[in-house]
Amino acid sequence: MINKNIKTIQNELNWFTEVLDTRMALYFEFDTKYKSIFDIQLPDTTKKSLYLR
């Protein structure tokens, strides 16, 4: 079960990193593959872990 929790948290941290990097790039008008941070897909949370309860 711990491995599922680790994977879930890692996916969320990767998503947050991408959101933060994209937001900074948009603010400073750098090129980015997204036009908005809302275009970044949320991590899949269909695989249940204790962390998600």
Helices and strands as residue ranges (DSSP letters): H 2-27, G 37-39, G 50-52
